[in-house]
Structure formats: C-alpha cells, structure tokens
Amino acid sequence: PALASVPVALADSHRPGSQEVDSDLEEEDDEEEDEKDREIPVLPMERQESVELTVQQKVFHIANELLQTEKAYVSRLHLLDQVFCARLLEEARNRSSFPADVVHGIFSNICSIYCFHQQFLLPELEKRMEEWDRYPRIGDILQKLAPFLKMYGEYVKNFDRAVELVNTWTERSTQFKVIIHEVQKEEACGNLTLQHHMLEPVQRIPRYELLLKDYLLKLPHGSPDSKDAQKSLELIATAAEHSNAAIRKMERMHKLLKVYELLGGEEDIVSPTKELIKEKELIKEGHILKLSAKNGTTQDRYLILFNDRLLYCVPRLRLLGQKFSVRARIDVDGMELKESSNLNLPRTFLVSGKQRSLELQARTEEEKKDWVQAINSTLLKHEQTLETFKLLNSTNREDEDTPPNSPNVDLGKRAPTPIREKEVTMCMRCQEPFNSITKRRHHCKACGHVVCGKCSEFRARLIYDNNRSNRVCTDCYVALHGVPGSSPVCSQHTPQRRRSILEKQASVAAENSVICSFLHYMEKGGKGWHKAWFVVPENEPLVLYIYGAPQDVKAQRSLPLIGFEVGPPEAGERPDRRHVFKITQSHLSWYFSPETEELQRRWMAVLGRAGRGDTFCPGPTLSEDREMEEAPVAASGAIAEPSEAPQTQDKT
C-alpha cells in the first residue's frame, strides 16, 4: 500500500476526478482494485513526461552552451581590442615607433565587432537564459541580430593582410615585437599567439552555424521557435562561407609554423609575403627509412613534402626535445618517383630530383602506399599548374624531348641515383674486382656508379652541387669536358675491344628478366654454400647468369639451361638449408636455396621450362655464345677474383 501511493500521487495532477479517487482510498475493501486501475494508465504518462523533459533539457543545454561560449568569445574580443590594439595604438601615437595605420590595418573593424557582442548579443542571451522558464527560445534573438554579422565580411576579407602586417612588423620593429610578446605572456592570453586570437572572430561564425543546426535538430516537432531559428541559420550560413575559406588559409599557415619550429627556424618556409602564405602548402610529413648507398643499411630520417619541394631531414637532439635538420632540398619541378620491384628490399621506392636522389623504405605497405600516393599527387598537380599557366614551356621543351637520365643532357645538372656499394663487386668501368686494400670503392658524383680509384681520378664542377668540384669517373669527365690530352686512364678505354658474353649489366638484365633474386648455391662436390645474384633474362630465357651483386656490370659466369632437370634433393643428400632444390645434367649438379617457399616454386618452374627448351625468344643464341671463345675463360676466372664470391670449381 505504501509503494502504491507513489504512482497515485504522481498521477493526481494529470488525471481529472482526483478528489473522487482520494475518497475511494478510504475504503479498505476497494483499495487493491483501485490500485490496479490507476497503475495501468499512470506508468505510460510518467515515461512520456520523462521524454518531454529530456528534449527540453537538450534544447536548454544547447542554448546555455551558446551563452557560455559567447562569454568566452567576448573576453577574447576584449583582449584583441582593449589590450593588443590599445597598447599598440598608444605606442604608435605617443612614440611613433611604427605607424598607427599599421595597427588599424591589423585589427580592421574589431572594435565594432567587440561592441556588438559585448553590448547587444551577449546581454540579450543572458537575459533570455534568465527567463528560460517563460521564454524557452533563442531563434528570435538570433534572427533579429544576425544581419549585424555582415560586419564580419570586412574582417574576414582583411584577414590575410592582417597576418602579413603582423609578420612584417614583428621583424621590422623591435618595439612592436616587444609589446606583442609582453601581452602574449599575460595569463589572459593563455600562452597563445596574437595570430591565434586574431583567428577567433573568423571561427566564431561557423561556430554559430553548428550550434544552430544542432538546436534545430533538438527542437520538438512544431516548436514555435523553429521558424525563427531556420531563418537565423540561413543568414549565418552565408557569412560562414567566407569564414571557412579564411580558416583553411590560417590552418595552412599554422601547419607551416609547426614545421618551422620543428626545424628550429633554419628553413625559410614561412615568409611574411601574402603570395607564399597563399601558395605554400604542407602535403605530408613523417618518419621514413633511408637506405644507405654505401652498405644498404637503413637510417631513420624525416620527410616533409610541400607542394613545391621535398625536405630530407635528419634527427638532432636538443634539450627541449628532438628536432630535425634539413640535409637536402629536392624541388618538385624535375622530381621523379619510381617504385622498386626488388624482392630483397620490400616497401622501397626511389625519389630522384635535380638536387639529390633518395632510396627510401617504408615500415609498412600502408605507409609506402601513402607516401607514393602523396608524391604522385603532388607531381600531378605541379604538372597541371605548369600546363594551366603556360609556365616554363620554352625552357622545358628540350627536356621533355630527352629522357631525364640522358647523360648528354642532365649529366651534372641533376643529382644521380647512387648505386649501393654492397651491390657491386667489381668496378663498373674497368670491371676489375674490388678489395678492401688495393681496389677500394668510390662513387662517381655525376652518374652514381661505383668505380675504383683509378677510374675516378678526375674532378669536375657539377651544376646540381652549386658548381663545386666533385670526383667523377672517366666516362663522365669525357662527357662533361672532352677527352683529356694525356691521360693514362683514358688510354685504357679508347681502344675498341670485343665485348664478352658476360658483359651484361646485372641491373639492366634484371629490369627485363623472367626471374631474378639472390640465391644461395652450391655445386656438387663444393665446400659450402655461397650467395650470388641470379638472373634469367627475357631475351635469353635459356641462360642463367650469375653475378656477385645486383649492380655488377659483368657476370661471374653463365650457365646454359637446356638439358638440365629440376627436382628436389635426394633423400641421402640431406642439405643443411631450407627450400633446397637442384638441377642436374649428366654428372653436373647445382643446388639452390631461395629465401622462401614461393621463390623456390617460381625458380623451379622457370628453370624446368628452360631445361626442356619450352621458352625461346629471339636474341643471342647459344651457338653464337659458343663462338666467343673468351667466354669460358672469363667465366672461370671471374668467379675466383671478387672477394664476395668464393671460388668454385667446374668438375667437368
């Protein structure tokens, strides 16, 4: 009975005849029946009342949020008009440290905006929230005052110029800079810059638009405030379009400022000129791995891609955290992107430009995809811009007719793509094997090839390196300056000699190959496993070429494949490596060990077809190969010389 009185009490104010109900409760015999009769309709009414209150609360919360944010906004306007602007004007008028027109140009009509919000809109909202129980609406206020928001048009249009003036006079006037910094240190400023506070009036109009949209969604159907709120939204949305455009510009500026701070101010990417603020755009930034041209090791680097250049940065440790130093700047104009298909170096891609070439490796496939997409998109937009505005057509016409890597055109004008030293076991000019004592590796700074000291004793001034003198190989020196009169090195290259069958550069063969990869191999009767680079060229699909490294200009040996049978090792052979298979012909046996089972399957399929002679393409034939008598000698001698390829013996 005590619990039953709760729904009855709640229902009294909603149901007619409550007095009769109370009198019935005095009759104990009818008490249970009355309880049942009343409980059934009361509970749904409670739920309905609860739902109605929830809707009203949501509308109230949105209106209250508008009021609270308006109070905070007015305080920011006070800071701009009564503090920043007032102190700068006082300095300009009393001491003439800088023109007063500069201050007026920066703050535009901020005084009118401040007065409107502080004297009209804010008091109206405060009064309405105090009377919310009687007048639960704000649409009528906003509709009445929304036309005054047109004054924001002048402020937004002047915004770019205002930011330009702040940047210019911060550098030009010491006193201007001192006043700005003093105000920014005050507690009311919240450790934010003047530019940040200047953006708030631009952001405020879109904020009204969002709140009004939310308010309209929460209003109950048929609310008397819907019509006024909708009209207010239409007026405010028009003003918001201009503000959103200015916000996007400022966001780009903020991104540039963050990068400027990230680089410790050493890179001039933020300029006070309006043109640069408008055109400079940060596309993407982030960590990446750079492959060393010397030994192929990975190094942590940081890339910053703009719409006009790529910054290649290295980390540097500072007391206040890690920042980065710019190591190279590569212009988008002339930049090329190439994805690597090397199975041994996954997730790699090459960025080459006039200033430098970089071989980069992403940590994940998704990261590589993002970088490749960002760079390709930037290159495409750059090309479209050049076509649209007809810029540099006359100067670039010759470059378009000539491949970018043509040695006669771009040699010395753009940074080469350096070949990693560990991918070469012999000089790419004289083909003599390297060793760590008497035949060391050097990079030609013009073409990027790895050559010996004897073949790179010349120096030439290269345009891409600001005409500084750099080590270059003999061929590049001749291309740049002509044949030197009395050079013992050049005399070695002048006589024309017959090319050996093995003088097929590994990288060229691999680009047009049926299959290529590193394999561990061992001949029957050999002393152990060795690692080499194997290639089956497309134009010679019945021949297997063996190189010491992927960039060697000459193969160590070649192996005609016709007649070889491919299969797994026999049970008694018990190889000590995984994924082993062998090819046999008469009493010859070669054992191979790829890194993966998939690679094993592919190699066995290719070598099996070649052994049966199924695949044949026109090109150098086996009979022509045998006519070159020096080939067997070169093959047997070359394999013993490179330090990275231990000697093996042919048991035939």
C-alpha positions as CSV (number, residue, x, y, z in Angstrom):
1,P,0.0,0.0,0.0
2,A,2.8,2.4,0.8
3,L,4.5,1.8,-2.6
4,A,1.2,2.0,-4.4
5,S,0.7,5.6,-3.2
6,V,3.7,6.8,-5.2
7,P,2.2,6.4,-8.7
8,V,-1.1,7.7,-7.4
9,A,0.5,10.9,-6.1
10,L,2.3,11.5,-9.4
11,A,-0.9,10.9,-11.3
12,D,-3.1,13.3,-9.3
13,S,-2.1,16.4,-11.1
14,H,-2.7,14.7,-14.5
15,R,-6.0,13.0,-14.1
16,P,-9.5,14.5,-13.6
17,G,-11.5,13.5,-10.6
18,S,-8.6,13.1,-8.2
19,Q,-10.9,14.0,-5.3
20,E,-13.1,11.1,-6.0
21,V,-10.1,8.8,-6.1
22,D,-8.9,10.1,-2.7
23,S,-12.3,9.3,-1.2
24,D,-12.2,5.8,-2.6
25,L,-8.9,5.1,-1.0
26,E,-10.6,5.4,2.4
27,E,-12.5,2.2,1.7
28,E,-10.2,-0.7,2.5
29,D,-12.2,-3.2,0.6
30,D,-11.8,-1.4,-2.7
31,E,-8.1,-0.5,-2.2
32,E,-6.5,-3.2,-4.2
33,E,-8.8,-2.8,-7.2
34,D,-8.3,1.0,-7.2
35,E,-4.5,0.4,-7.2
36,K,-4.7,-1.8,-10.3
37,D,-7.0,0.6,-12.1
38,R,-4.7,3.5,-11.6
39,E,-1.3,1.9,-12.1
40,I,-2.1,0.9,-15.7
41,P,-2.5,4.4,-17.2
42,V,0.0,6.2,-14.8
43,L,3.2,4.5,-15.9
44,P,3.0,5.4,-19.6
45,M,2.3,9.0,-18.6
46,E,5.4,9.0,-16.5
47,R,7.5,7.8,-19.4
48,Q,6.0,10.4,-21.7
49,E,6.7,13.2,-19.2
50,S,10.3,12.0,-18.8
51,V,10.8,12.0,-22.6
52,E,9.4,15.5,-22.9
53,L,11.8,16.8,-20.2
54,T,14.7,15.2,-21.9
55,V,14.0,17.0,-25.1
56,Q,13.6,20.3,-23.3
57,Q,16.9,19.7,-21.4
58,K,18.8,19.1,-24.6
59,V,17.4,22.3,-26.1
60,F,18.3,24.2,-22.9
61,H,21.9,22.8,-22.9
62,I,22.5,24.0,-26.5
63,A,21.2,27.4,-25.6
64,N,23.3,27.5,-22.5
65,E,26.4,26.4,-24.5
66,L,25.8,29.3,-26.9
67,L,25.7,31.7,-23.9
68,Q,28.9,30.3,-22.3
69,T,30.9,30.3,-25.5
70,E,29.6,33.8,-26.2
71,K,31.0,34.9,-22.8
72,A,34.4,33.4,-23.5
73,Y,34.4,34.9,-27.0
74,V,33.6,38.4,-25.7
75,S,36.6,38.1,-23.4
76,R,38.8,37.2,-26.4
77,L,37.5,40.2,-28.3
78,H,38.3,42.4,-25.3
79,L,41.8,41.1,-25.4
80,L,42.2,41.9,-29.1
81,D,40.6,45.4,-28.9
82,Q,41.3,46.7,-25.4
83,V,44.7,45.1,-24.9
84,F,46.6,44.3,-28.1
85,C,45.1,47.0,-30.2
86,A,45.0,49.7,-27.4
87,R,48.7,49.2,-26.4
88,L,49.9,49.2,-29.9
89,L,48.0,52.3,-30.7
90,E,49.3,54.0,-27.6
91,E,52.9,53.2,-28.7
92,A,52.3,54.4,-32.2
93,R,50.6,57.7,-31.2
94,N,52.9,58.6,-28.3
95,R,56.3,57.4,-29.6
96,S,55.8,56.8,-33.3
97,S,57.7,53.6,-33.1
98,F,55.5,52.4,-36.0
99,P,52.6,53.9,-38.0
100,A,49.2,53.9,-36.4
101,D,47.8,52.9,-39.8
102,V,49.6,49.6,-39.4
103,V,47.6,48.9,-36.2
104,H,44.3,49.8,-37.9
105,G,45.2,47.6,-40.8
106,I,45.8,44.6,-38.4
107,F,42.7,44.9,-36.3
108,S,40.4,46.2,-39.0
109,N,36.9,46.7,-37.6
110,I,37.5,44.5,-34.4
111,C,36.2,47.5,-32.3
112,S,32.8,47.3,-33.9
113,I,32.6,43.6,-33.6
114,Y,33.5,43.8,-29.9
115,C,30.9,46.4,-29.2
116,F,28.2,44.5,-31.0
117,H,28.8,41.3,-29.0
118,Q,29.6,43.0,-25.7
119,Q,26.7,45.5,-25.7
120,F,24.0,43.7,-27.7
121,L,24.2,39.9,-28.3
122,L,25.7,38.8,-25.0
123,P,23.2,40.9,-22.8
124,E,20.3,39.6,-24.9
125,L,21.4,36.0,-24.4
126,E,22.0,36.4,-20.7
127,K,18.5,37.9,-20.2
128,R,16.8,35.2,-22.2
129,M,18.5,32.4,-20.3
130,E,17.4,34.0,-17.0
131,E,13.8,33.9,-18.4
132,W,14.1,30.5,-20.0
133,D,11.2,29.0,-18.0
134,R,8.8,31.6,-19.6
135,Y,10.5,32.0,-23.0
136,P,12.4,28.8,-23.9
137,R,13.7,30.1,-27.3
138,I,16.7,31.8,-28.8
139,G,15.8,31.8,-32.5
140,D,14.0,35.2,-32.3
141,I,17.1,36.8,-30.8
142,L,19.5,35.4,-33.4
143,Q,17.1,36.3,-36.3
144,K,16.9,39.9,-35.0
145,L,20.7,40.3,-34.6
146,A,22.0,38.1,-37.4
147,P,22.0,40.9,-40.0
148,F,24.7,42.6,-37.9
149,L,27.0,39.7,-38.5
150,K,27.6,41.1,-42.0
151,M,30.3,43.3,-40.4
152,Y,32.4,40.1,-40.2
153,G,32.8,40.3,-44.0
154,E,35.2,43.2,-43.7
155,Y,37.2,41.5,-41.0
156,V,37.5,38.2,-43.0
157,K,38.5,39.9,-46.2
158,N,41.2,41.8,-44.4
159,F,42.5,38.7,-42.5
160,D,45.3,37.7,-44.9
161,R,46.6,41.3,-45.0
162,A,46.4,41.5,-41.2
163,V,48.5,38.4,-40.7
164,E,51.0,39.7,-43.3
165,L,51.3,43.0,-41.3
166,V,51.9,41.2,-38.0
167,N,54.7,39.1,-39.5
168,T,56.3,42.1,-41.3
169,W,56.3,44.5,-38.4
170,T,57.4,41.8,-35.9
171,E,60.6,41.6,-37.9
172,R,60.8,45.3,-38.8
173,S,60.0,47.0,-35.4
174,T,61.6,45.9,-32.1
175,Q,59.1,47.8,-30.0
176,F,56.2,46.2,-31.9
177,K,57.6,42.8,-31.2
178,V,58.2,43.6,-27.5
179,I,54.6,44.7,-27.0
180,I,53.2,41.6,-28.7
181,H,55.4,39.3,-26.7
182,E,54.6,41.1,-23.4
183,V,50.8,40.7,-23.9
184,Q,51.2,37.1,-25.0
185,K,52.9,36.3,-21.7
186,E,49.9,37.5,-19.7
187,E,47.6,35.0,-18.1
188,A,44.5,36.2,-20.0
189,C,46.3,35.4,-23.3
190,G,46.5,31.7,-22.3
191,N,50.0,31.3,-23.8
192,L,48.6,31.7,-27.3
193,T,49.9,34.0,-30.1
194,L,48.3,37.1,-31.4
195,Q,47.6,35.3,-34.7
196,H,45.7,32.6,-32.8
197,H,43.4,35.2,-31.2
198,M,43.0,37.0,-34.5
199,L,41.6,33.8,-35.9
200,E,38.8,33.6,-33.3
201,P,36.4,36.1,-35.0
202,V,36.8,34.1,-38.2
203,Q,36.0,30.9,-36.4
204,R,33.1,32.3,-34.5
205,I,30.6,32.5,-37.4
206,P,30.9,28.8,-38.3
207,R,30.5,28.0,-34.6
208,Y,27.1,29.8,-34.6
209,E,26.1,27.7,-37.6
210,L,27.0,24.4,-36.0
211,L,25.1,25.3,-32.8
212,L,22.0,26.4,-34.6
213,K,22.0,23.2,-36.7
214,D,22.2,21.2,-33.5
215,Y,19.5,23.4,-31.9
216,L,17.1,22.8,-34.8
217,L,17.6,19.1,-34.7
218,K,16.8,19.0,-31.0
219,L,13.7,21.2,-31.2
220,P,10.5,19.2,-30.8
221,H,8.3,19.0,-33.8
222,G,6.0,22.0,-34.2
223,S,8.1,24.2,-31.9
224,P,7.2,27.9,-32.2
225,D,11.0,28.7,-32.4
226,S,11.7,26.5,-35.4
227,K,10.8,29.2,-38.0
228,D,12.9,31.9,-36.4
229,A,15.8,29.5,-35.9
230,Q,15.7,28.4,-39.5
231,K,15.8,32.0,-40.8
232,S,18.7,32.7,-38.5
233,L,20.6,29.7,-39.8
234,E,20.2,30.8,-43.4
235,L,21.6,34.3,-42.6
236,I,24.5,32.9,-40.6
237,A,25.4,30.2,-43.2
238,T,26.1,32.9,-45.8
239,A,28.6,34.6,-43.5
240,A,30.1,31.3,-42.6
241,E,31.2,30.5,-46.1
242,H,33.7,33.4,-46.1
243,S,34.9,32.5,-42.7
244,N,35.6,28.9,-43.6
245,A,37.8,29.9,-46.5
246,A,39.8,32.1,-44.2
247,I,40.1,29.3,-41.6
248,R,41.5,27.0,-44.2
249,K,44.2,29.5,-45.1
250,M,45.1,30.0,-41.5
251,E,45.2,26.3,-40.9
252,R,47.8,26.0,-43.7
253,M,49.7,28.8,-42.1
254,H,49.7,27.1,-38.7
255,K,51.0,23.9,-40.2
256,L,53.8,25.8,-41.8
257,L,54.6,27.4,-38.5
258,K,54.8,24.0,-36.8
259,V,57.2,22.7,-39.4
260,Y,59.2,25.9,-39.0
261,E,59.5,25.2,-35.3
262,L,60.2,21.6,-35.9
263,L,63.3,22.6,-38.0
264,G,64.4,25.1,-35.4
265,G,63.8,28.0,-37.7
266,E,66.6,27.1,-40.0
267,E,64.4,26.6,-43.1
268,D,62.8,29.7,-44.6
269,I,59.4,28.1,-45.3
270,V,57.4,30.8,-43.6
271,S,57.6,34.2,-45.2
272,P,55.6,37.3,-44.4
273,T,54.6,37.7,-48.0
274,K,51.0,37.1,-48.9
275,E,51.9,35.1,-52.0
276,L,53.8,32.5,-50.1
277,I,51.2,32.1,-47.4
278,K,48.7,31.5,-50.2
279,E,50.8,29.1,-52.3
280,K,52.9,27.2,-49.8
281,E,51.1,24.0,-48.7
282,L,52.2,21.2,-46.4
283,I,51.2,17.9,-48.1
284,K,52.7,15.2,-45.8
285,E,55.4,14.7,-43.2
286,G,56.6,11.8,-41.2
287,H,59.4,9.3,-40.4
288,I,60.9,7.1,-43.1
289,L,63.9,4.8,-43.5
290,K,66.6,5.8,-45.9
291,L,68.8,3.1,-47.5
292,S,72.5,3.8,-47.4
293,A,74.2,4.0,-50.7
294,K,77.3,2.7,-49.1
295,N,76.2,-0.5,-47.4
296,G,72.4,-0.7,-47.7
297,T,71.7,-0.2,-44.0
298,T,68.6,1.7,-43.0
299,Q,68.7,5.1,-41.3
300,D,65.8,6.9,-39.6
301,R,65.0,10.0,-41.4
302,Y,62.2,12.6,-41.6
303,L,60.5,13.7,-44.8
304,I,58.5,16.9,-45.2
305,L,56.6,17.2,-48.5
306,F,55.4,20.6,-49.7
307,N,53.6,21.4,-52.9
308,D,56.9,22.7,-54.3
309,R,59.7,20.8,-52.6
310,L,60.6,17.8,-50.5
311,L,62.8,18.3,-47.4
312,Y,65.0,15.4,-46.4
313,C,65.8,15.8,-42.7
314,V,68.0,14.1,-40.1
315,P,67.2,14.0,-36.4
316,R,69.1,16.1,-34.0
317,L,68.8,16.0,-30.2
318,R,68.1,19.2,-28.3
319,L,67.5,20.0,-24.6
320,L,63.9,20.7,-25.4
321,G,63.2,17.6,-27.4
322,Q,64.0,16.1,-30.8
323,K,64.0,18.4,-33.8
324,F,65.4,17.9,-37.3
325,S,68.0,19.4,-39.5
326,V,67.5,19.7,-43.3
327,R,70.0,17.6,-45.1
328,A,68.7,18.1,-48.7
329,R,66.0,20.1,-50.5
330,I,64.6,18.5,-53.6
331,D,62.4,20.6,-55.9
332,V,59.1,19.1,-57.1
333,D,60.0,20.5,-60.5
334,G,62.0,17.8,-62.1
335,M,61.3,15.2,-59.4
336,E,60.7,11.6,-60.4
337,L,59.3,8.7,-58.4
338,K,60.0,5.1,-59.1
339,E,58.7,2.1,-57.1
340,S,61.2,-0.8,-56.5
341,S,60.3,-4.3,-57.5
342,N,63.3,-5.8,-55.7
343,L,62.1,-8.8,-53.7
344,N,65.0,-8.5,-51.3
345,L,64.2,-4.9,-50.5
346,P,60.4,-4.7,-49.9
347,R,58.4,-1.5,-49.4
348,T,61.1,0.6,-51.1
349,F,60.8,3.5,-53.6
350,L,63.2,5.9,-55.2
351,V,62.8,9.7,-55.3
352,S,65.2,11.5,-57.7
353,G,65.4,15.2,-58.3
354,K,67.8,17.8,-59.6
355,Q,69.5,18.2,-56.3
356,R,69.6,14.6,-55.0
357,S,68.3,11.1,-55.2
358,L,67.0,9.1,-52.3
359,E,66.2,5.4,-51.9
360,L,63.6,5.1,-49.2
361,Q,62.0,2.2,-47.4
362,A,58.6,2.4,-45.6
363,R,58.0,0.4,-42.4
364,T,54.6,-1.0,-43.7
365,E,52.9,-1.4,-47.1
366,E,50.3,1.1,-46.0
367,E,52.9,3.7,-45.2
368,K,54.6,3.2,-48.6
369,K,51.2,3.5,-50.3
370,D,50.5,6.8,-48.5
371,W,53.9,8.3,-49.5
372,V,53.7,7.1,-53.1
373,Q,50.2,8.5,-53.4
374,A,51.1,11.8,-51.8
375,I,54.2,12.3,-54.0
376,N,52.4,11.2,-57.2
377,S,49.5,13.6,-56.4
378,T,51.9,16.5,-55.8
379,L,53.8,15.8,-59.1
380,L,50.5,15.6,-61.0
381,K,49.2,18.9,-59.5
382,H,52.5,20.5,-60.3
383,E,52.3,19.4,-64.0
384,Q,48.7,20.6,-64.2
385,T,49.8,24.0,-62.8
386,L,52.5,24.3,-65.4
387,E,50.1,23.5,-68.2
388,T,47.4,25.8,-66.9
389,F,49.6,28.9,-66.6
390,K,51.9,28.0,-69.5
391,L,55.0,28.4,-67.3
392,L,58.5,27.4,-68.3
393,N,57.2,25.8,-71.6
394,S,60.0,27.2,-73.7
395,T,62.8,26.2,-71.3
396,N,61.3,22.8,-70.6
397,R,60.6,21.8,-74.2
398,E,64.0,20.4,-74.8
399,D,64.0,18.5,-71.5
400,E,60.7,16.9,-72.4
401,D,62.1,15.5,-75.7
402,T,65.0,13.9,-73.9
403,P,64.9,11.2,-71.3
404,P,65.7,12.6,-67.8
405,N,68.6,10.2,-67.3
406,S,70.3,11.0,-70.7
407,P,73.9,11.6,-69.8
408,N,74.4,14.2,-72.5
409,V,71.6,16.4,-71.2
410,D,71.2,16.1,-67.5
411,L,74.7,14.8,-66.6
412,G,75.9,17.1,-63.8
413,K,72.7,19.1,-63.8
414,R,70.7,16.8,-61.5
415,A,71.8,14.6,-58.7
416,P,72.3,10.9,-59.7
417,T,70.8,7.9,-58.1
418,P,73.8,6.3,-56.3
419,I,74.3,2.6,-56.6
420,R,74.8,1.0,-53.2
421,E,78.4,-0.2,-52.7
422,K,77.4,-3.6,-51.4
423,E,75.5,-4.3,-54.7
424,V,78.8,-4.1,-56.7
425,T,81.7,-6.5,-56.5
426,M,83.7,-5.0,-59.4
427,C,84.5,-1.6,-60.9
428,M,81.7,-0.6,-63.2
429,R,84.2,0.9,-65.6
430,C,87.3,-1.3,-65.8
431,Q,85.5,-4.4,-64.3
432,E,88.3,-5.3,-62.0
433,P,87.2,-6.8,-58.7
434,F,87.2,-4.7,-55.6
435,N,89.1,-5.5,-52.4
436,S,89.5,-3.6,-49.2
437,I,93.2,-2.8,-49.6
438,T,94.3,-2.0,-53.1
439,K,91.0,-1.7,-55.0
440,R,88.6,0.4,-53.0
441,R,85.1,1.6,-54.0
442,H,84.3,5.2,-54.9
443,H,81.1,6.8,-56.1
444,C,81.1,8.9,-59.3
445,K,79.2,12.1,-58.2
446,A,77.9,12.6,-61.8
447,C,76.4,9.3,-62.7
448,G,76.3,7.5,-59.3
449,H,78.2,4.4,-60.4
450,V,80.6,2.6,-58.1
451,V,84.1,2.7,-59.6
452,C,87.7,2.2,-58.5
453,G,90.1,5.0,-57.6
454,K,92.0,4.5,-60.9
455,C,88.8,5.1,-62.9
456,S,87.7,8.1,-60.8
457,E,90.8,10.3,-60.5
458,F,89.2,13.2,-62.3
459,R,87.3,16.0,-60.7
460,A,84.6,18.2,-62.4
461,R,82.3,21.0,-61.3
462,L,78.7,19.9,-61.2
463,I,75.8,22.3,-61.6
464,Y,73.5,20.5,-59.2
465,D,76.1,20.9,-56.4
466,N,76.5,24.6,-56.9
467,N,79.4,24.1,-59.3
468,R,81.6,22.6,-56.6
469,S,84.3,20.2,-57.6
470,N,83.4,16.5,-57.3
471,R,85.0,13.1,-58.0
472,V,83.8,11.8,-61.4
473,C,84.6,8.7,-63.4
474,T,86.5,8.8,-66.7
475,D,83.4,8.5,-68.9
476,C,81.6,11.3,-67.2
477,Y,84.6,13.5,-67.3
478,V,84.9,12.9,-71.1
479,A,81.2,13.7,-71.5
480,L,81.5,16.9,-69.5
481,H,84.9,18.2,-70.6
482,G,86.1,16.2,-73.5
483,V,88.9,13.7,-73.8
484,P,92.0,14.7,-71.7
485,G,95.1,15.1,-73.8
486,S,97.5,12.8,-71.9
487,S,95.6,10.6,-69.5
488,P,96.9,7.0,-68.8
489,V,93.4,6.2,-67.7
490,C,91.6,7.3,-70.8
491,S,94.0,5.4,-73.0
492,Q,92.7,2.2,-71.5
493,H,89.2,2.9,-72.6
494,T,90.0,4.4,-76.0
495,P,90.7,1.1,-78.0
496,Q,87.6,-0.7,-79.1
497,R,87.5,-4.3,-77.9
498,R,85.1,-7.1,-78.4
499,R,82.5,-7.4,-75.6
500,S,82.5,-10.6,-73.6
501,I,79.3,-12.5,-73.4
502,L,79.4,-11.9,-69.6
503,E,79.4,-8.1,-70.0
504,K,75.7,-7.8,-69.4
505,Q,75.0,-5.4,-66.5
506,A,73.0,-7.1,-63.8
507,S,70.6,-4.2,-63.2
508,V,69.8,-3.9,-66.8
509,A,69.2,-7.6,-67.2
510,A,67.1,-7.7,-64.0
511,E,64.8,-5.0,-65.3
512,N,63.8,-7.2,-68.2
513,S,64.1,-10.6,-66.7
514,V,62.0,-13.7,-66.4
515,I,63.1,-14.0,-62.8
516,C,65.9,-12.6,-60.7
517,S,66.8,-12.8,-57.0
518,F,69.5,-13.7,-54.5
519,L,70.1,-17.4,-54.1
520,H,72.4,-19.5,-52.0
521,Y,74.0,-22.0,-54.3
522,M,76.5,-24.9,-54.1
523,E,77.9,-27.1,-56.8
524,K,78.2,-30.9,-56.3
525,G,81.4,-31.5,-54.5
526,G,81.7,-27.9,-53.4
527,K,83.0,-26.9,-50.0
528,G,79.9,-24.9,-48.9
529,W,77.1,-22.6,-49.7
530,H,77.7,-19.2,-51.4
531,K,75.4,-16.3,-52.1
532,A,75.0,-14.7,-55.5
533,W,72.6,-12.7,-57.7
534,F,70.9,-14.9,-60.3
535,V,69.2,-13.6,-63.5
536,V,67.3,-15.3,-66.3
537,P,67.0,-12.5,-68.9
538,E,63.8,-12.2,-71.1
539,N,65.9,-12.1,-74.3
540,E,67.9,-15.1,-73.2
541,P,65.4,-17.3,-71.2
542,L,67.5,-20.4,-71.7
543,V,70.6,-19.0,-69.9
544,L,71.2,-18.4,-66.2
545,Y,73.6,-15.5,-65.4
546,I,75.4,-15.4,-62.0
547,Y,76.6,-12.1,-60.6
548,G,78.4,-11.2,-57.4
549,A,75.9,-8.4,-56.7
550,P,72.8,-6.8,-58.3
551,Q,74.6,-3.9,-59.9
552,D,77.7,-5.6,-61.3
553,V,78.4,-4.7,-64.9
554,K,79.8,-8.2,-65.7
555,A,78.5,-11.6,-64.7
556,Q,80.8,-14.1,-63.0
557,R,79.7,-16.9,-65.2
558,S,76.7,-18.1,-67.3
559,L,75.0,-21.4,-67.4
560,P,73.1,-22.7,-70.4
561,L,70.0,-24.4,-69.0
562,I,68.8,-26.7,-71.9
563,G,69.1,-30.3,-70.8
564,F,69.0,-29.7,-67.1
565,E,66.4,-31.4,-65.0
566,V,64.9,-29.8,-61.9
567,G,63.8,-31.6,-58.8
568,P,64.2,-31.9,-55.0
569,P,67.4,-33.2,-53.5
570,E,67.7,-36.9,-53.0
571,A,67.0,-38.4,-49.5
572,G,70.6,-39.2,-48.8
573,E,71.9,-35.7,-49.6
574,R,70.4,-34.0,-46.5
575,P,71.1,-30.4,-47.3
576,D,71.5,-28.1,-44.3
577,R,69.4,-25.3,-45.7
578,R,65.7,-24.8,-46.3
579,H,63.8,-24.7,-49.6
580,V,66.5,-26.5,-51.4
581,F,66.2,-27.8,-55.0
582,K,68.7,-29.0,-57.6
583,I,69.3,-29.0,-61.3
584,T,71.2,-31.9,-62.8
585,Q,72.6,-32.7,-66.2
586,S,74.7,-35.8,-66.7
587,H,77.1,-35.8,-63.8
588,L,76.7,-32.0,-63.1
589,S,74.5,-30.9,-60.2
590,W,73.8,-27.5,-58.8
591,Y,71.9,-26.9,-55.5
592,F,69.9,-23.8,-54.9
593,S,68.3,-22.4,-51.7
594,P,65.9,-19.5,-52.1
595,E,64.7,-17.5,-49.0
596,T,61.0,-18.5,-49.3
597,E,59.0,-21.4,-50.5
598,E,57.2,-19.2,-53.0
599,L,60.5,-18.2,-54.5
600,Q,61.5,-21.8,-54.7
601,R,58.4,-22.7,-56.6
602,R,58.9,-19.9,-59.1
603,W,62.6,-20.7,-59.7
604,M,61.8,-24.4,-60.2
605,A,59.1,-23.6,-62.7
606,V,61.3,-21.2,-64.8
607,L,64.4,-23.5,-64.7
608,G,62.2,-26.5,-65.6
609,R,60.8,-24.8,-68.7
610,A,64.2,-23.6,-69.7
611,G,65.7,-27.2,-69.3
612,R,63.0,-28.6,-71.6
613,G,63.6,-25.7,-74.1
614,D,59.9,-24.7,-73.9
615,T,60.6,-21.0,-73.9
616,F,62.6,-19.3,-76.6
617,C,62.9,-15.7,-77.6
618,P,65.0,-14.3,-80.5
619,G,68.3,-12.9,-79.3
620,P,71.8,-14.1,-78.8
621,T,71.7,-17.8,-79.5
622,L,73.7,-20.5,-77.7
623,S,75.7,-21.2,-80.9
624,E,76.7,-17.5,-81.1
625,D,77.6,-17.6,-77.5
626,R,80.0,-20.5,-78.0
627,E,81.7,-18.7,-80.9
628,M,83.0,-16.2,-78.4
629,E,86.0,-18.2,-77.2
630,E,86.9,-15.9,-74.4
631,A,83.6,-16.5,-72.6
632,P,84.6,-19.8,-70.8
633,V,87.9,-18.2,-69.8
634,A,86.2,-15.1,-68.5
635,A,83.6,-17.2,-66.6
636,S,86.1,-19.4,-64.8
637,G,88.5,-16.6,-64.0
638,A,85.9,-14.0,-62.9
639,I,84.3,-16.2,-60.2
640,A,87.6,-16.6,-58.3
641,E,88.5,-12.9,-58.1
642,P,85.7,-11.0,-56.3
643,S,86.2,-11.1,-52.6
644,E,82.5,-11.5,-52.0
645,A,82.2,-14.6,-54.3
646,P,84.3,-17.5,-53.1
647,Q,85.9,-19.7,-55.7
648,T,84.1,-22.7,-57.1
649,Q,85.5,-25.3,-59.5
650,D,83.9,-26.8,-62.6
651,K,84.1,-30.6,-62.3
652,T,83.7,-31.1,-66.0
